[in-house]
Amino acid sequence: MMDTFAERTSELLEELSFFEDWTDRYEYVIGLGKKMEILPEDQCTDETLIKGCQSHVWLDSYTEGDKVYYLADSDSLITKGMIAMFIRVLSGLSADEVLTADFGFIDKTGLKEHLAPSRANALSLMATQMKQRALNSSK
């Protein structure tokens, strides 16, 4: 696994660049969601639910040393894929790295303009929650 946020986002964007058609990118992101380690069902609670998303998205985190790790699940394949992208680039970084991460890479994926406004809004909500969990872990 790559060490820095910049390396991880660069690798993800490079992979997505192989797909010229946005529907192929969409399918690739769905595939990321299918491959990620999901949050155990008993942890999919109101406490871990990201409020405001069209689909149900649950996010939890834990720390080991100064690193923050994330687990998530969703009842929507594309939403699960979107949270998987965040987990891929953020999980295992320090809380400070997560808090200073520039989520502008999401715009570079080319997915946002092809998502319904409510799904695009979910990306912002996910980013906010991941930073919030990193902030809480650093206290």
Secondary structure, 3 states (H helix, E strand, C coil): CCCCHHHHHHHHHHHHHCCCCHHHHHHHHHHHHHHCCECCHHHCCCCCECCCCCCCEEEEEEEECCEEEEEEEECCHHHHHHHHHHHHHHCCEEHHHHHHCCCCHHHHCCCHHHCCHHHHHHHHHHHHHHHHHHHHHCC
